[in-house]
Amino acid sequence: MVRVLDLHHGKDRVIASFLLETREGPILVETGPESAYPRLVEGLKALGYAPEEVRHVFVTHIHLDHAGAAWRFAEMGATVYVEAHGAPHLVDPSRLLSSAGRIYGDQMKALWGELRPIPAERVRVVEDGERVRIGEVELQALYTPGHAVHHHAYRWEDVVFTGDVAGVRVGGPVLPPTPPPDIHLETWKASLDRLRALRPRALYLTHFGPYEDVEAHLEALEATLFAWADWVRARLREGLSEEEIRPLFEAYWREGLGGLSQEEVDRYALADPPWMNLQGLIRYWTKHHPEAL
């Protein structure tokens, strides 16, 4: 049984951490940001666990909303499992902090809290397809880039913990998180095809929770991802700057959430900020397909 821990990051149902119980103690999939660590501890305690009992932490990728509190568990002796490209940035997070700082500016501390290096001996690289057995539980790593080059999803039995590759769905439609710098549509589509081929019973999204309409969910995500990208390319072809496109994209993004309450729209804005999505899609076109502009 998967336990869903709501980290209440700004609002409820924005960031989840997932707990699996084993004979060798709890496994945590995703930690959320360090700023939400107190809520994570509360969630663990409500299930009867102290944080130091967590000896195994799997992160889908190293973005701060997914792995920002991993160092907290590593300090208490936990092993942190991560894709190979991401591992060096857990040991030395200086480049990660610099990259995030360019996006979030003076909001870094308030949003994400503190980030400290994890000792190399506490970081365990997991290869694509590798199966990790802890007690009676086995997790299989699935390399699923597109959102990030350092992205794994993890399969357990007939469900998949998808990180960000299966999108954001917090009360309405599924939307793609497309922040800079790694967005790549072709590899993202291949990752979605890989998830489809597994035919899982459910997808567990970090933003937020389980969904069992797997085929429809993935089809809707792919359609929106490419629709957004085409829309941004059209604006770039018109010669508009990012500053000029931003209010237009925010209006377009809001149209896609038609019928939701303002509170629900605000939840999407926390989980998947439109201005950040625009930055990533502009970078995708200018870096990978300048000939298309």
Backbone as numpy.savetxt, mean C-alpha at the origin, in Angstrom:
# Nx Ny Nz CAx CAy CAz Cx Cy Cz
-7.98 -17.69 10.42 -8.82 -16.49 10.42 -7.94 -15.24 10.42
-8.29 -14.28 9.55 -7.57 -13.02 9.48 -8.24 -12.01 10.42
-7.45 -11.42 11.28 -7.93 -10.33 12.14 -7.55 -9.00 11.50
-8.54 -8.15 11.27 -8.30 -6.84 10.66 -8.20 -5.80 11.78
-7.06 -5.12 11.84 -6.84 -4.08 12.84 -6.94 -2.72 12.16
-7.90 -1.92 12.57 -8.09 -0.58 12.03 -7.17 0.38 12.78
-6.26 1.02 12.06 -5.29 1.91 12.71 -5.81 3.33 12.88
-7.03 3.60 12.41 -7.67 4.91 12.62 -6.71 6.06 12.29
-6.19 6.01 11.08 -5.25 7.05 10.65 -6.03 8.21 10.04
-6.35 9.17 10.86 -7.19 10.28 10.43 -8.66 9.97 10.54
-9.07 8.85 9.99 -10.44 8.35 10.09 -10.38 6.83 10.23
-11.53 6.24 10.52 -11.59 4.78 10.52 -11.54 4.29 9.08
-11.14 3.03 8.89 -11.12 2.36 7.59 -10.27 3.08 6.55
-9.12 3.57 6.99 -8.16 4.18 6.07 -6.94 3.28 5.90
-6.38 2.80 7.01 -5.21 1.91 6.97 -5.46 0.71 7.87
-5.21 -0.47 7.32 -5.37 -1.71 8.08 -4.04 -2.39 8.28
-3.96 -3.12 9.38 -2.93 -4.12 9.61 -3.66 -5.43 9.80
-3.03 -6.53 9.42 -3.68 -7.83 9.48 -2.89 -8.77 10.38
-3.61 -9.53 11.19 -2.97 -10.45 12.11 -3.42 -11.88 11.85
-2.45 -12.77 11.79 -2.70 -14.20 11.69 -2.17 -14.86 12.95
-2.96 -15.73 13.54 -2.54 -16.39 14.77 -1.96 -17.76 14.45
-0.83 -18.09 15.07 -0.18 -19.37 14.86 0.26 -19.94 16.20
0.68 -21.21 16.18 1.21 -21.84 17.39 2.49 -21.16 17.86
3.17 -20.46 16.93 4.42 -19.77 17.28 4.21 -18.28 17.52
2.97 -17.89 17.75 2.68 -16.50 18.03 2.09 -15.80 16.82
1.72 -14.53 16.98 1.04 -13.80 15.91 1.98 -13.37 14.79
1.45 -13.39 13.57 2.10 -12.82 12.40 1.37 -11.53 12.07
2.13 -10.48 11.79 1.54 -9.21 11.39 1.86 -8.96 9.92
0.84 -8.63 9.14 1.02 -8.22 7.75 0.67 -6.75 7.67
1.66 -5.92 7.37 1.59 -4.46 7.38 1.60 -3.92 8.82
2.30 -2.83 9.00 2.34 -2.18 10.32 1.66 -0.82 10.32
1.41 -0.27 9.13 0.96 1.12 9.09 2.08 2.06 9.46
1.80 3.35 9.53 2.82 4.34 9.86 3.14 4.34 11.36
4.31 4.84 11.69 4.69 4.91 13.10 3.76 5.84 13.87
3.20 6.83 13.22 2.28 7.74 13.90 1.03 7.01 14.41
0.69 5.88 13.79 -0.49 5.10 14.21 -0.11 3.93 15.11
1.16 3.84 15.49 1.61 2.70 16.31 0.81 2.55 17.60
0.46 3.63 18.31 -0.35 3.44 19.52 -1.68 2.74 19.26
-2.34 3.05 18.12 -3.59 2.37 17.81 -3.35 0.90 17.44
-2.21 0.62 16.81 -1.87 -0.76 16.50 -1.66 -1.56 17.78
-0.98 -0.96 18.73 -0.77 -1.62 20.03 -2.11 -1.89 20.70
-3.01 -0.91 20.65 -4.34 -1.10 21.24 -5.06 -2.27 20.57
-4.96 -2.35 19.26 -5.60 -3.43 18.54 -5.02 -4.79 18.90
-3.70 -4.85 19.03 -3.07 -6.10 19.44 -3.51 -6.50 20.84
-3.53 -5.54 21.75 -3.91 -5.85 23.12 -5.37 -6.31 23.21
-6.22 -5.75 22.35 -7.63 -6.18 22.34 -7.77 -7.64 21.93
-6.78 -8.14 21.18 -6.78 -9.54 20.78 -5.97 -10.42 21.73
-5.44 -9.80 22.78 -4.72 -10.56 23.79 -3.23 -10.66 23.58
-2.67 -9.77 22.75 -1.24 -9.83 22.46 -0.53 -8.54 22.86
0.64 -8.67 23.42 1.54 -7.54 23.62 2.37 -7.37 22.36
2.80 -6.16 22.02 3.56 -5.97 20.78 4.84 -6.78 20.72
5.48 -7.01 21.86 6.72 -7.79 21.84 6.50 -9.26 21.52
5.25 -9.71 21.51 4.95 -11.09 21.12 4.94 -11.26 19.61
4.92 -10.17 18.87 4.95 -10.24 17.40 6.39 -10.46 16.97
6.69 -11.64 16.46 8.05 -11.99 16.06 8.24 -12.00 14.55
7.14 -11.88 13.80 7.22 -11.95 12.35 6.32 -10.87 11.75
6.93 -9.97 10.98 6.22 -8.85 10.35 6.47 -8.89 8.85
5.40 -9.00 8.07 5.49 -8.98 6.61 4.98 -7.62 6.12
5.79 -6.94 5.31 5.33 -5.68 4.71 5.26 -5.87 3.20
4.18 -5.37 2.60 4.03 -5.51 1.15 5.01 -4.63 0.40
5.29 -3.45 0.96 6.30 -2.57 0.39 6.67 -1.55 1.46
7.63 -0.70 1.15 8.25 0.11 2.22 7.65 1.49 2.36
6.60 1.83 1.63 5.98 3.14 1.81 5.53 3.30 3.26
5.56 4.52 3.74 5.42 4.76 5.17 4.05 4.38 5.72
3.03 4.40 4.89 1.70 4.00 5.37 1.56 2.49 5.48
2.56 1.75 5.03 2.53 0.29 5.09 3.59 -0.28 6.03
4.74 0.35 6.08 5.87 -0.23 6.81 6.53 0.74 7.78
5.92 1.90 8.00 6.58 2.93 8.80 6.83 2.55 10.24
6.03 1.62 10.79 6.22 1.21 12.18 6.97 -0.11 12.29
7.50 -0.63 11.18 8.18 -1.93 11.24 9.38 -1.90 12.18
10.06 -0.76 12.23 11.25 -0.67 13.10 10.89 -0.85 14.57
9.69 -0.48 14.94 9.25 -0.65 16.32 9.29 -2.14 16.72
8.81 -2.99 15.83 8.79 -4.42 16.11 10.19 -5.02 16.00
10.99 -4.52 15.04 12.36 -5.00 14.92 13.16 -4.70 16.19
12.91 -3.55 16.79 13.60 -3.21 18.05 13.30 -4.22 19.15
12.13 -4.85 19.07 11.75 -5.84 20.07 12.10 -7.26 19.64
12.85 -7.37 18.53 13.35 -8.67 18.12 12.62 -9.33 16.98
11.63 -8.66 16.39 10.89 -9.27 15.28 11.73 -9.28 14.00
11.45 -10.23 13.14 12.00 -10.27 11.80 11.01 -9.59 10.85
11.54 -8.72 10.00 10.72 -8.00 9.03 10.98 -8.59 7.64
9.94 -9.09 6.99 10.04 -9.74 5.68 9.66 -8.73 4.60
10.49 -8.63 3.56 10.29 -7.57 2.57 10.89 -8.00 1.23
10.42 -7.40 0.16 10.95 -7.65 -1.19 12.37 -7.08 -1.29
13.19 -7.67 -2.17 14.63 -7.38 -2.20 14.93 -5.91 -2.48
14.19 -5.28 -3.40 14.48 -3.88 -3.71 14.24 -2.97 -2.50
13.31 -3.37 -1.63 12.97 -2.51 -0.50 13.86 -2.70 0.70
14.50 -3.86 0.82 15.26 -4.18 2.02 16.32 -3.14 2.38
17.16 -2.67 1.42 18.19 -1.70 1.80 17.63 -0.41 2.39
16.39 -0.07 2.00 15.80 1.18 2.48 15.18 1.05 3.86
14.99 -0.19 4.33 14.63 -0.39 5.73 15.86 -0.28 6.62
16.99 -0.77 6.11 18.25 -0.71 6.87 18.78 0.72 6.91
18.69 1.41 5.80 19.11 2.82 5.72 17.98 3.60 5.06
17.09 4.20 5.86 15.90 4.86 5.29 16.12 6.28 4.81
17.37 6.71 4.67 17.62 8.12 4.33 17.02 8.50 2.98
17.16 7.64 1.97 16.59 7.96 0.66 15.08 7.91 0.68
14.54 6.96 1.43 13.09 6.86 1.58 12.53 8.12 2.22
13.19 8.58 3.25 12.76 9.81 3.93 12.87 11.01 3.01
13.94 11.07 2.24 14.12 12.19 1.31 13.04 12.20 0.25
12.74 11.01 -0.30 11.71 10.91 -1.33 10.34 11.30 -0.77
10.01 10.76 0.40 8.72 11.09 1.02 8.65 12.57 1.39
9.77 13.11 1.82 9.80 14.52 2.20 9.50 15.45 1.04
9.91 15.04 -0.16 9.62 15.86 -1.35 8.13 15.88 -1.64
7.43 14.80 -1.27 5.99 14.72 -1.53 5.20 15.42 -0.43
5.57 15.16 0.85 4.73 15.59 1.97 5.22 16.84 2.68
6.46 17.24 2.44 6.97 18.48 3.01 6.88 18.52 4.52
6.35 19.63 5.04 6.33 19.83 6.49 5.25 19.01 7.19
4.49 18.20 6.42 3.49 17.33 7.02 4.04 15.94 7.37
5.32 15.70 7.06 5.90 14.37 7.25 5.70 13.83 8.66
6.11 14.60 9.65 6.09 14.11 11.03 4.65 13.85 11.49
3.76 14.79 11.20 2.38 14.64 11.65 1.71 13.44 11.00
1.99 13.22 9.72 1.35 12.12 9.01 1.94 10.77 9.36
3.25 10.69 9.39 3.91 9.39 9.40 4.72 9.10 10.65
4.94 10.09 11.50 5.68 9.83 12.73 7.17 9.72 12.49
7.83 8.88 13.28 9.28 8.74 13.26 9.67 7.49 12.46
10.81 7.55 11.79 11.32 6.40 11.06 12.77 6.19 11.45
13.08 4.97 11.92 14.45 4.64 12.31 14.95 3.45 11.50
16.28 3.35 11.36 16.85 2.20 10.64 16.55 0.89 11.37
16.42 -0.17 10.58 16.26 -1.52 11.12 17.57 -2.26 10.94
18.08 -2.88 11.99 19.34 -3.64 11.84 19.22 -4.68 10.73
20.28 -4.83 9.94 20.24 -5.72 8.79 19.87 -7.14 9.18
20.30 -7.57 10.37 20.01 -8.95 10.77 18.54 -9.18 11.10
17.76 -8.09 11.21 16.34 -8.21 11.48 15.50 -8.13 10.20
16.16 -7.89 9.06 15.47 -7.77 7.77 15.68 -9.06 6.98
14.61 -9.65 6.55 14.67 -10.92 5.80 14.09 -10.69 4.41
14.95 -10.78 3.39 14.49 -10.64 2.00 13.72 -11.90 1.61
12.56 -11.70 1.01 11.74 -12.79 0.51 11.69 -12.68 -1.01
11.99 -13.78 -1.68 12.02 -13.79 -3.14 10.64 -14.10 -3.71
10.46 -13.74 -4.97 9.20 -14.01 -5.65 8.90 -15.50 -5.64
7.70 -15.85 -5.21 7.29 -17.24 -5.18 7.69 -17.99 -3.93
8.55 -17.40 -3.12 9.04 -18.09 -1.92 7.90 -18.28 -0.91
7.93 -19.42 -0.26 6.94 -19.73 0.78 7.63 -19.70 2.13
7.06 -18.96 3.06 7.60 -18.84 4.41 6.61 -19.51 5.36
7.08 -20.51 6.08 6.21 -21.23 7.02 6.55 -20.83 8.44
5.54 -20.42 9.17 5.66 -20.07 10.59 4.59 -20.85 11.32
5.01 -21.81 12.13 4.03 -22.70 12.73 3.26 -23.42 11.66
1.94 -23.40 11.76 1.09 -24.06 10.77 0.68 -23.15 9.62
1.17 -21.91 9.61 0.78 -20.92 8.60 1.89 -20.77 7.56
1.50 -20.75 6.29 2.46 -20.54 5.21 2.02 -19.35 4.36
2.93 -18.41 4.18 2.69 -17.26 3.33 3.60 -17.35 2.11
3.02 -17.08 0.95 3.81 -17.08 -0.29 3.92 -15.66 -0.82
5.16 -15.24 -1.12 5.42 -13.91 -1.65 5.15 -13.90 -3.15
4.48 -12.86 -3.62 4.17 -12.69 -5.03 4.67 -11.31 -5.47
5.67 -11.30 -6.33 6.20 -10.02 -6.79 5.17 -9.36 -7.69
4.71 -8.18 -7.28 3.61 -7.51 -7.96 3.90 -6.02 -8.11
4.86 -5.67 -8.97 5.18 -4.25 -9.16 4.11 -3.53 -9.96
4.31 -2.25 -10.13 3.37 -1.40 -10.86 3.07 -0.17 -10.03
2.66 -0.39 -8.78 2.54 0.70 -7.82 3.92 1.06 -7.28
4.71 0.06 -6.99 6.08 0.25 -6.49 6.94 -0.89 -7.01
8.19 -0.60 -7.30 9.09 -1.63 -7.80 9.43 -2.64 -6.72
9.23 -2.27 -5.45 9.57 -3.13 -4.32 8.30 -3.73 -3.69
7.36 -4.14 -4.50 6.05 -4.56 -3.99 5.85 -6.07 -4.05
5.48 -6.66 -2.91 5.00 -8.03 -2.83 3.53 -8.02 -2.41
2.76 -8.93 -2.94 1.52 -9.36 -2.29 1.85 -10.69 -1.60
1.04 -11.08 -0.63 1.28 -12.33 0.08 0.02 -13.19 0.04
0.19 -14.42 -0.41 -0.93 -15.35 -0.46 -0.90 -16.25 0.78
-2.05 -16.35 1.42 -2.25 -17.30 2.51 -3.53 -18.08 2.22
-3.36 -19.39 2.06 -4.49 -20.25 1.71 -5.19 -19.67 0.48
-6.45 -19.28 0.60 -7.19 -18.81 -0.58 -7.44 -17.30 -0.56
-6.62 -16.56 0.20 -6.75 -15.11 0.21 -5.38 -14.49 -0.08
-5.40 -13.24 -0.52 -4.18 -12.51 -0.83 -4.20 -11.16 -0.12
-3.11 -10.87 0.58 -2.88 -9.54 1.15 -2.21 -8.72 0.07
-2.89 -7.68 -0.41 -2.52 -7.06 -1.68 -1.73 -5.76 -1.56
-1.52 -5.25 -0.35 -0.83 -3.97 -0.28 -1.57 -2.92 -1.07
-0.89 -2.33 -2.07 -1.53 -1.31 -2.90 -1.78 -1.76 -4.33
-1.29 -2.95 -4.70 -1.41 -3.34 -6.11 -2.87 -3.59 -6.49
-3.74 -3.93 -5.53 -5.16 -4.13 -5.83 -5.99 -2.91 -5.47
-5.34 -1.76 -5.28 -6.06 -0.52 -5.16 -6.53 -0.16 -3.77
-7.31 0.92 -3.73 -7.86 1.51 -2.52 -9.38 1.47 -2.63
-10.02 0.94 -1.60 -11.49 0.85 -1.62 -11.97 1.05 -0.20
-12.45 2.23 0.09 -12.78 2.61 1.47 -14.22 3.11 1.55
-15.14 2.28 1.07 -16.55 2.62 1.18 -17.24 2.92 -0.13
-16.48 2.95 -1.20 -17.05 3.23 -2.52 -16.33 2.42 -3.57
-16.04 3.03 -4.72 -15.37 2.30 -5.80 -13.90 2.05 -5.48
-13.30 1.11 -6.20 -11.87 0.88 -6.07 -11.13 1.89 -6.95
-10.10 2.52 -6.36 -9.30 3.51 -7.06 -7.82 3.09 -7.02
-7.05 3.47 -8.04 -5.63 3.14 -8.04 -4.82 4.19 -7.27
-3.92 3.76 -6.39 -2.98 4.71 -5.77 -1.77 4.86 -6.69
-1.56 6.05 -7.23 -0.52 6.26 -8.25 0.48 7.34 -7.85
1.09 7.26 -6.67 2.05 8.29 -6.29 3.38 8.11 -7.02
4.20 9.14 -7.12 5.55 8.94 -7.63 6.36 8.17 -6.59
7.48 7.53 -6.99 8.12 7.67 -8.31 7.99 6.45 -9.20
7.35 5.36 -8.77 7.50 4.07 -9.45 6.34 3.65 -10.34
5.31 4.47 -10.49 4.13 4.02 -11.22 4.50 3.59 -12.64
4.06 2.38 -12.99 4.33 1.85 -14.33 3.14 1.00 -14.74
2.37 1.49 -15.70 1.08 0.86 -16.03 1.23 -0.54 -16.59
2.24 -0.74 -17.43 2.38 -2.05 -18.06 2.67 -3.14 -17.02
3.56 -2.87 -16.10 3.87 -3.88 -15.08 2.72 -4.01 -14.09
1.99 -2.93 -13.84 0.83 -3.02 -12.96 -0.23 -3.94 -13.57
-0.48 -3.79 -14.86 -1.46 -4.67 -15.51 -1.02 -6.13 -15.40
0.27 -6.39 -15.60 0.77 -7.76 -15.48 0.57 -8.29 -14.06
0.73 -7.43 -13.06 0.51 -7.84 -11.68 -0.96 -8.16 -11.43
-1.86 -7.35 -12.00 -3.29 -7.64 -11.86 -3.65 -8.96 -12.54
-3.05 -9.21 -13.69 -3.29 -10.48 -14.37 -2.81 -11.64 -13.50
-1.70 -11.45 -12.82 -1.19 -12.51 -11.94 -2.17 -12.77 -10.79
-2.72 -11.72 -10.22 -3.70 -11.91 -9.15 -4.94 -12.64 -9.67
-5.40 -12.24 -10.84 -6.57 -12.91 -11.43 -6.33 -14.40 -11.59
-5.13 -14.75 -12.05 -4.82 -16.15 -12.33 -4.85 -17.01 -11.07
-4.62 -16.39 -9.92 -4.65 -17.14 -8.66 -6.07 -17.53 -8.25
-7.04 -16.78 -8.75 -8.46 -16.99 -8.42 -8.68 -17.07 -6.91
-8.22 -16.05 -6.18 -8.40 -16.08 -4.73 -9.86 -15.89 -4.33
-10.18 -16.34 -3.15 -11.52 -16.13 -2.62 -11.72 -14.69 -2.21
-10.67 -14.06 -1.69 -10.80 -12.69 -1.19 -9.47 -11.96 -1.33
-9.57 -10.64 -1.48 -8.43 -9.74 -1.46 -8.50 -8.93 -0.17
-7.38 -8.87 0.54 -7.30 -8.05 1.75 -6.48 -6.81 1.43
-7.18 -5.67 1.33 -6.55 -4.40 0.98 -6.08 -3.68 2.23
-4.87 -3.15 2.18 -4.41 -2.32 3.30 -5.29 -1.10 3.46
-5.85 -0.62 2.35 -6.81 0.49 2.36 -8.11 0.02 1.70
-9.19 -0.71 2.12 -9.16 -1.14 3.48 -10.00 -2.41 3.59
-9.41 -3.48 4.03 -10.17 -4.65 4.42 -10.44 -5.65 3.31
-11.25 -6.69 3.60 -11.46 -7.79 2.66 -12.59 -7.52 1.66
-12.37 -8.02 0.43 -13.40 -7.98 -0.60 -13.40 -9.32 -1.33
-14.60 -9.85 -1.55 -14.72 -11.16 -2.18 -15.18 -11.09 -3.63
-15.55 -9.91 -4.12 -15.92 -9.77 -5.54 -14.65 -9.55 -6.36
-13.77 -10.53 -6.33 -12.40 -10.36 -6.79 -12.33 -9.96 -8.27
-13.00 -10.70 -9.12 -12.91 -10.44 -10.57 -13.42 -9.04 -10.91
-14.59 -8.68 -10.40 -15.15 -7.36 -10.67 -14.26 -6.26 -10.10
-13.73 -6.50 -8.92 -12.85 -5.52 -8.27 -11.62 -5.24 -9.14
-10.94 -6.29 -9.60 -9.72 -6.11 -10.38 -10.03 -5.50 -11.75
-11.14 -5.86 -12.34 -11.51 -5.26 -13.63 -11.78 -3.77 -13.48
-12.48 -3.39 -12.42 -12.79 -1.98 -12.19 -11.52 -1.19 -11.92
-10.60 -1.78 -11.15 -9.34 -1.09 -10.86 -8.55 -0.85 -12.14
-8.42 -1.87 -12.97 -7.65 -1.72 -14.20 -8.27 -0.66 -15.11
-9.60 -0.68 -15.21 -10.27 0.30 -16.06 -10.02 1.72 -15.57
-10.11 1.94 -14.27 -9.91 3.28 -13.72 -8.46 3.72 -13.85
-7.53 2.80 -13.62 -6.11 3.12 -13.75 -5.79 3.66 -15.14
-6.26 2.96 -16.16 -5.95 3.40 -17.52 -6.77 4.61 -17.93
-7.98 4.75 -17.40 -8.78 5.95 -17.68 -8.10 7.19 -17.10
-7.63 7.08 -15.85 -6.90 8.20 -15.24 -5.67 8.56 -16.08
-4.91 7.54 -16.45 -3.68 7.80 -17.20 -3.99 8.48 -18.53
-5.01 8.03 -19.23 -5.38 8.65 -20.51 -5.83 10.09 -20.31
-6.57 10.33 -19.23 -7.04 11.69 -18.94 -5.85 12.61 -18.70
-4.88 12.15 -17.91 -3.70 12.98 -17.63 -2.89 13.21 -18.90
-2.73 12.19 -19.71 -1.99 12.37 -20.97 -2.66 13.42 -21.85
-3.98 13.42 -21.90 -4.69 14.40 -22.72 -4.41 15.82 -22.24
-4.36 16.03 -20.92 -4.09 17.36 -20.39 -2.64 17.78 -20.69
-1.72 16.82 -20.60 -0.33 17.13 -20.91 -0.17 17.49 -22.38
-0.91 16.79 -23.24 -0.86 17.10 -24.68 -1.42 18.48 -24.98
-2.31 18.95 -24.11 -2.83 20.31 -24.27 -1.83 21.36 -23.83
-0.71 20.93 -23.26 0.33 21.86 -22.84 0.14 22.43 -21.45
-0.76 21.81 -20.65 -1.02 22.32 -19.32 0.08 21.89 -18.35
0.37 22.74 -17.38 1.34 22.42 -16.34 0.66 21.62 -15.23
1.47 21.04 -14.35 0.90 20.31 -13.22 0.00 21.22 -12.39
0.42 22.46 -12.17 -0.38 23.39 -11.38 -1.72 23.67 -12.04
-1.74 23.72 -13.37 -3.00 23.95 -14.08 -3.88 22.71 -14.11
-3.25 21.54 -14.16 -4.01 20.29 -14.22 -4.63 19.94 -12.87
-3.95 20.31 -11.80 -4.33 19.82 -10.47 -5.81 20.06 -10.13
-6.35 21.28 -10.23 -7.77 21.45 -9.89 -8.69 20.70 -10.83
-8.27 20.54 -12.08 -9.08 19.80 -13.05 -9.10 18.31 -12.68
-7.94 17.78 -12.28 -7.89 16.37 -11.91 -8.68 16.12 -10.63
-8.58 17.03 -9.68 -9.33 16.85 -8.43 -10.84 16.84 -8.70
-11.29 17.66 -9.64 -12.71 17.64 -10.00 -13.08 16.33 -10.70
-12.20 15.88 -11.59 -12.41 14.60 -12.29 -12.44 13.44 -11.29
-11.52 13.46 -10.35 -11.43 12.44 -9.30 -12.72 12.42 -8.47
-13.20 13.60 -8.13 -14.41 13.71 -7.30 -15.63 13.18 -8.07
-15.68 13.44 -9.37 -16.79 12.91 -10.18 -16.86 11.40 -10.09
-15.69 10.76 -10.01 -15.65 9.31 -9.90 -16.17 8.78 -8.58
-16.35 9.68 -7.62 -16.88 9.31 -6.30 -18.30 9.81 -6.13
-18.96 10.10 -7.25 -20.32 10.61 -7.18 -21.23 9.71 -6.38
-22.07 10.32 -5.54 -23.00 9.57 -4.72 -22.51 9.30 -3.32
-21.21 9.53 -3.07 -20.67 9.34 -1.72 -20.88 10.60 -0.89
-20.97 10.42 0.40 -21.08 11.56 1.31 -19.74 12.28 1.39
-19.76 13.49 1.94 -18.52 14.24 2.09 -17.55 13.51 3.00
-18.08 12.86 4.03 -17.20 12.10 4.92 -16.52 10.96 4.18
-17.24 10.30 3.30 -16.66 9.20 2.53 -15.64 9.72 1.52
-15.92 10.86 0.90 -14.96 11.48 -0.01 -13.69 11.84 0.75
-13.85 12.39 1.95 -12.70 12.76 2.77 -11.86 11.53 3.13
-12.51 10.40 3.34 -11.77 9.16 3.65 -10.91 8.76 2.45
-11.48 8.85 1.24 -10.69 8.56 0.04 -9.52 9.53 -0.09
-9.75 10.79 0.22 -8.68 11.78 0.10 -7.53 11.48 1.06
-7.85 10.91 2.23 -6.80 10.50 3.16 -6.06 9.27 2.67
-6.81 8.29 2.18 -6.21 7.02 1.79 -5.49 7.09 0.45
-5.92 8.00 -0.43 -5.43 8.01 -1.81 -5.51 9.43 -2.38
-4.67 10.34 -1.88 -4.81 11.76 -2.23 -4.72 12.02 -3.73
-5.68 12.75 -4.29 -5.68 12.96 -5.74 -4.46 13.72 -6.24
-3.99 14.71 -5.49 -2.83 15.48 -5.95 -1.60 14.59 -6.10
-1.48 13.60 -5.22 -0.35 12.68 -5.27 -0.49 11.73 -6.46
-1.71 11.30 -6.72 -1.95 10.45 -7.88 -1.59 11.17 -9.17
-1.94 12.44 -9.25 -1.60 13.22 -10.43 -0.09 13.29 -10.62
0.65 13.54 -9.56 2.11 13.62 -9.67 2.69 12.34 -10.23
2.20 11.20 -9.75 2.72 9.92 -10.22 2.42 9.65 -11.67
1.23 10.02 -12.11 0.85 9.78 -13.50 1.59 10.72 -14.46
1.83 11.94 -14.05 2.64 12.85 -14.87 4.05 12.29 -15.01
4.60 11.80 -13.90 5.94 11.22 -13.96 5.97 9.99 -14.87
4.93 9.18 -14.81 4.87 8.00 -15.68 4.98 8.39 -17.15
4.16 9.35 -17.57 4.17 9.72 -18.98 5.49 10.38 -19.38
5.98 11.31 -18.58 7.18 12.05 -18.97 8.43 11.17 -18.91
8.44 10.19 -18.00 9.62 9.33 -17.87 9.60 8.15 -18.84
8.45 7.50 -18.97 8.38 6.24 -19.71 7.86 6.40 -21.14
7.03 7.42 -21.39 6.43 7.56 -22.71 6.39 9.02 -23.16
7.53 9.70 -23.17 7.51 11.11 -23.61 7.06 11.24 -25.06
7.26 10.18 -25.85 6.84 10.24 -27.26 5.32 10.30 -27.41
4.60 9.97 -26.34 3.13 9.96 -26.40 2.56 11.33 -26.08
3.40 12.28 -25.71 2.91 13.59 -25.28 2.99 14.61 -26.41
